[in-house]
Amino acid sequence: MSVTEDRMIEDVATLVRLPAARAALARYHDRLEAIVEQTIAVQQIAAPTFAESDRAAYIEERFGALGLQDVERDEMDNVFGRVPGSLPGAPVVVSAHIDTVFATEQDLTINQSDGRVAGPGIADNSLGVAALLTLAETFGAEELRPQRDIWFVANVREEGLGDLHGMRAVTERFGAAAAYLVLEGGLFGYICHEGIGVRRFRVTVKTPGGHSWGAFGNPSAIHIMGRMIAALGELELPEQPKTTYNVGVVEGGTTVNTIARRATMLLDLRSAGERELLDLVAKVETLLHSFAGPDVEVTVESIGNRPAGRLSQKAPLVRKAIAALRAVGQPGFELTAGSTDANIPLSRGYPAVCIGITRAANTHRPDEFMETAPIPQGIGQALLLLLAVAGIAEAP
């Protein structure tokens, strides 16, 4: 009997009873220590946004060693590898971003105790990358034959001002026919099926400045920017859908006794509602420009646009993600919205979800930590979801 005549299995409840799938799930528990070591190995390679090449080279080598086909790295440093499907058809893309919010010189020291591992970027997203590598290894170690091609992708530029450009390139490559599964190290128990819209701006204030004594009374770019930030805090924001602002970086001035001629800030605006985000952007731009005057120049430059998108809670991909969570012993779940790589396919109407591998806290802080106990369940959920979307052939 040919593979085309084999029965294709895409139901999680059936998949979890297959010997090969059961063996893989058990193996994740047995290899927890090795998975943690793999996570640390990734974390120890600095990968700030726009400087991910060292980590990308490591992952490219690992993809080849794990037996993936068509391994390549593009000019942006996205890394690709394929597990071929048994039948022609649209692929499944499973991805994890490799960049971090931390600078190259960041101390990457790891601390381990009481079932936790702490260190900069350990969960976000070193664990996501380690889970990607573990899943790739599974198809070499276990007798699992996907129906659809599975592309493993380690992508760049998810954090900060990367503006999801890595995933934009990935989505351009695979298009509307693919299904997209995005892995984040934290967020176990959450299924992100909705992309929060995000707009980012660089705000610059310029004034004549002068000496702090002799030119006292001249407008200071820093003082004006401080009043801008205070005014932002007075804006009324809707509670539902959740809508937020944040000033993340402020720079300016020359020295302590000089009236600042220039100041800049980076501003992040978010909302789960597209209309609410557009309203907030309009209000903020009006507010900021109101500080301009004869000796005060204000410019507002767009530096990021993460588009919103949504997949129905009733969509097969979401229902399969829920079933996969339950199958690994996590009955509780939360359907949620987030700003992740899934924003790009979701904004284009493509099926996509983002799922987590473990529980984590202090994200984007040097003392970020992850819990190790849930990791086998988290990777197990990812495997079952991946198989349910790709389909596997049950041998006669």
Helices and strands as residue ranges (DSSP letters): G 3-5, E 7-9, H 12-15, H 19-30, H 32-43, H 53-65, E 69-73, E 79-83, E 92-97, E 111-113, E 116-118, I 122-127, H 128-141, E 150-155, G 160-162, H 165-174, E 179-184, E 190-195, E 197-206, E 210-211, H 221-232, E 243-252, E 258-259, E 262-271, H 274-289, E 297-306, E 309-310, H 316-327, E 334-338, H 343-347, E 352-356, E 360-361, E 369-371, H 375-390, E 392-394
